[in-house]
């Protein structure tokens, strides 16, 4: 079970997008960056300012 809301959101995103590894970067200045990369292509990395924005980027990557 996830220990905090961020972990829970990462777990949900990974469950919804099983081809992608999802993580967050906690920056000292500028807040949190939400990141994802395909398990089979580590060069395709997505960075977003929120989980909702990351989902939009994942949807775009899946359709194009």
C-alpha positions as CSV (number, residue, x, y, z in Angstrom):
1,X,0.0,0.0,0.0
2,X,1.2,3.5,-0.8
3,X,2.5,5.5,2.1
4,X,1.5,8.9,0.9
5,X,-0.7,10.6,-1.8
6,X,2.2,11.0,-4.2
7,X,3.1,7.3,-4.0
8,X,-0.6,6.4,-4.5
9,X,-0.8,8.6,-7.6
10,X,2.4,7.1,-9.0
11,X,1.0,3.6,-8.4
12,X,-2.3,4.5,-10.1
13,X,-0.5,6.0,-13.1
14,X,1.7,2.9,-13.5
15,X,-1.4,0.6,-13.2
16,X,-3.2,2.7,-15.8
17,X,-0.2,2.9,-18.1
18,X,1.7,-0.4,-17.6
19,X,4.1,0.2,-20.5
20,X,5.5,3.3,-18.7
21,X,7.6,3.7,-15.6
22,X,6.4,6.7,-13.6
23,X,8.3,8.7,-10.9
24,X,8.5,12.2,-9.4
25,X,11.3,14.6,-8.9
26,X,11.0,16.9,-5.9
27,X,12.8,20.1,-6.8
28,X,14.0,22.5,-4.1
29,X,12.6,25.4,-6.2
30,X,9.7,25.0,-8.6
31,X,7.8,22.1,-7.1
32,X,7.4,18.6,-8.3
33,X,8.1,17.3,-11.7
34,X,6.1,14.2,-12.8
35,X,8.1,11.9,-15.1
36,X,7.4,8.9,-17.2
37,X,9.4,6.7,-19.7
38,X,8.5,3.6,-21.6
39,X,10.0,0.4,-20.2
40,X,11.1,-0.6,-23.7
41,X,12.5,2.8,-24.7
42,X,14.4,4.7,-22.0
43,X,15.1,7.6,-24.3
44,X,11.4,8.6,-24.6
45,X,10.9,10.6,-21.4
46,X,7.9,12.8,-20.6
47,X,8.0,15.5,-17.9
48,X,5.0,17.4,-16.6
49,X,4.0,19.8,-13.9
50,X,1.1,17.7,-12.6
51,X,-0.2,14.2,-12.8
52,X,-3.1,15.4,-15.0
53,X,-0.7,17.0,-17.4
54,X,1.4,13.8,-17.5
55,X,-1.8,11.8,-18.4
56,X,-2.4,14.2,-21.3
57,X,1.2,13.6,-22.5
58,X,0.8,9.8,-22.1
59,X,-2.3,9.9,-24.1
60,X,-0.6,11.9,-26.8
61,X,2.4,9.5,-26.9
62,X,0.0,6.5,-27.2
63,X,-1.9,8.1,-30.1
64,X,1.1,9.3,-32.1
